[in-house]
Amino acid sequence: MEKYEELREHARKRLQVADHMLTMTYPMVKDPKLLLAVMENVFLALTNSVGALLHYERAYKRVPPFQDTFVSKFSVFRQKCAQSYKIDSDYISMIQEIKEIILQHKKSPVEFTRNDAFVICSEDYKMKTISLDKMKLYILKSKEFIQQIDDIITKNREVFNKSITNF
């Protein structure tokens, strides 16, 4: 199995886990800290999907080599793939926003729950809130993004396979 196929599968599984946690586990537990775990799974799904497209493009030498880091992959994705495949800038903004929230959580000196939301405070007390509605929106947009990436890979693979058989 190709690397991009493995990453596509990982992306789907992470999104399924996030969706299950949000729709099944969260209503029973009602612990807003669980929303952070949902967000991390959504982020992993998105980054695996981006990685899948990049590895697919790299297999056909359409993108330059990249390091196996989020910054490197995301940079190549934004510069080479997003424009050529007309990927909506809202998806790019969402990925950046989720990454920033996760980083802020790791650096956060204070975090707490309030009104069924998880609040993360920075050192200068700028707050980021993770709510159920926000996570539902992230999951919905992530499903669309991952489907778009899957469609790109599938369509291009079919075109490439036809050109090989006609050769």
C-alpha positions as CSV (number, residue, x, y, z in Angstrom):
1,M,0.0,0.0,0.0
2,E,1.3,3.4,-0.9
3,K,2.1,6.0,1.8
4,Y,-0.7,8.3,0.6
5,E,-3.3,5.5,0.9
6,E,-2.2,4.8,4.4
7,L,-2.5,8.4,5.3
8,R,-6.0,8.7,3.7
9,E,-7.1,5.7,5.9
10,H,-5.6,7.2,9.0
11,A,-7.4,10.5,8.3
12,R,-10.7,8.7,8.0
13,K,-10.2,6.8,11.2
14,R,-9.2,9.9,13.2
15,L,-12.2,11.7,12.0
16,Q,-14.5,8.7,12.9
17,V,-13.0,8.7,16.4
18,A,-13.5,12.5,16.8
19,D,-17.1,12.2,15.5
20,H,-17.8,9.2,17.8
21,M,-16.4,11.1,20.8
22,L,-18.5,14.1,20.1
23,T,-21.8,12.4,19.2
24,M,-21.7,9.4,21.6
25,T,-19.2,9.9,24.4
26,Y,-19.6,13.6,25.1
27,P,-23.4,13.5,25.7
28,M,-22.9,10.8,28.2
29,V,-19.9,12.2,30.0
30,K,-20.6,15.9,29.6
31,D,-17.0,16.8,30.4
32,P,-15.8,19.8,28.3
33,K,-12.2,18.5,28.6
34,L,-13.3,15.8,26.1
35,L,-13.7,18.5,23.5
36,L,-9.9,19.0,23.5
37,A,-9.4,15.4,22.7
38,V,-12.0,15.7,19.9
39,M,-10.1,18.7,18.5
40,E,-6.8,16.8,18.6
41,N,-8.3,13.9,16.6
42,V,-9.8,16.4,14.1
43,F,-6.3,18.0,13.7
44,L,-4.7,14.6,13.2
45,A,-7.3,13.8,10.6
46,L,-6.7,17.0,8.7
47,T,-2.9,16.7,8.8
48,N,-3.0,13.1,7.7
49,S,-5.3,14.2,4.8
50,V,-2.9,17.0,3.8
51,G,0.0,14.4,4.1
52,A,-1.9,12.0,1.8
53,L,-2.2,14.6,-0.9
54,L,1.4,15.7,-0.6
55,H,2.7,12.1,-0.8
56,Y,0.4,11.5,-3.7
57,E,1.8,14.6,-5.5
58,R,5.3,13.7,-4.5
59,A,4.9,10.2,-6.0
60,Y,4.3,11.9,-9.4
61,K,7.0,14.5,-8.8
62,R,4.6,17.5,-8.8
63,V,5.8,18.9,-5.5
64,P,9.3,19.3,-4.1
65,P,10.6,17.1,-1.3
66,F,9.4,18.1,2.1
67,Q,10.3,17.3,5.7
68,D,8.0,15.2,7.9
69,T,6.9,18.2,10.0
70,F,3.6,20.0,10.1
71,V,5.2,23.3,9.2
72,S,7.0,21.9,6.2
73,K,3.9,19.9,4.9
74,F,1.5,22.7,5.5
75,S,3.8,25.2,3.7
76,V,4.1,23.0,0.6
77,F,0.4,22.3,0.7
78,R,-0.5,26.0,0.8
79,Q,2.0,26.9,-1.9
80,K,1.7,24.1,-4.4
81,C,-1.6,22.2,-3.8
82,A,-4.2,24.6,-2.5
83,Q,-4.1,26.9,-5.5
84,S,-3.8,24.2,-8.2
85,Y,-6.7,22.2,-6.8
86,K,-8.7,25.3,-5.8
87,I,-9.0,24.3,-2.2
88,D,-11.1,26.8,-0.2
89,S,-9.1,29.1,2.0
90,D,-11.6,28.5,4.8
91,Y,-10.1,25.0,5.2
92,I,-6.6,26.4,5.4
93,S,-7.7,28.9,8.0
94,M,-9.4,26.2,10.0
95,I,-6.3,24.0,10.0
96,Q,-4.2,27.0,11.2
97,E,-6.8,27.9,13.9
98,I,-6.9,24.4,15.3
99,K,-3.1,24.2,15.3
100,E,-2.9,27.5,17.2
101,I,-5.5,26.3,19.8
102,I,-3.6,23.1,20.4
103,L,-0.3,24.9,20.8
104,Q,-1.9,27.5,23.1
105,H,-3.2,24.6,25.2
106,K,0.2,23.1,25.5
107,K,1.7,26.4,26.6
108,S,-1.3,27.4,28.7
109,P,-0.8,28.1,32.4
110,V,-4.5,28.2,33.1
111,E,-7.4,26.2,31.7
112,F,-10.9,25.6,33.0
113,T,-14.4,24.7,32.1
114,R,-17.3,27.1,31.9
115,N,-20.8,26.7,30.6
116,D,-20.1,23.4,28.8
117,A,-17.0,24.9,27.1
118,F,-13.3,24.4,27.7
119,V,-11.5,27.7,28.1
120,I,-7.7,28.0,27.5
121,C,-5.9,31.1,28.8
122,S,-2.5,32.3,27.6
123,E,0.0,33.9,29.9
124,D,-1.5,37.4,29.2
125,Y,-5.0,35.9,29.7
126,K,-6.1,35.9,26.1
127,M,-8.8,33.2,26.0
128,K,-9.7,30.6,23.5
129,T,-12.9,28.7,24.0
130,I,-13.7,25.2,22.7
131,S,-17.4,24.6,22.6
132,L,-19.7,21.8,21.4
133,D,-21.0,23.9,18.5
134,K,-17.5,24.9,17.4
135,M,-16.4,21.2,17.4
136,K,-19.5,20.2,15.4
137,L,-18.6,22.8,12.8
138,Y,-14.9,21.7,12.7
139,I,-16.0,18.1,12.2
140,L,-18.4,19.0,9.4
141,K,-15.8,21.1,7.6
142,S,-13.2,18.4,8.1
143,K,-15.4,15.8,6.5
144,E,-15.8,18.1,3.5
145,F,-12.1,18.8,3.3
146,I,-11.1,15.1,3.6
147,Q,-13.7,14.2,1.0
148,Q,-12.3,16.8,-1.3
149,I,-8.8,15.4,-0.9
150,D,-10.0,11.9,-1.5
151,D,-11.8,13.0,-4.6
152,I,-8.6,14.7,-5.9
153,I,-6.5,11.7,-5.4
154,T,-9.1,9.2,-6.8
155,K,-9.8,11.4,-9.9
156,N,-6.1,11.9,-10.6
157,R,-5.3,8.3,-10.1
158,E,-8.0,7.2,-12.5
159,V,-6.7,9.7,-15.2
160,F,-3.2,8.5,-14.6
161,N,-4.2,4.8,-14.8
162,K,-6.1,5.4,-18.1
163,S,-3.1,7.1,-19.7
164,I,-0.9,4.2,-18.8
165,T,-3.3,1.6,-20.2
166,N,-3.7,3.6,-23.4
167,F,0.0,3.9,-23.8
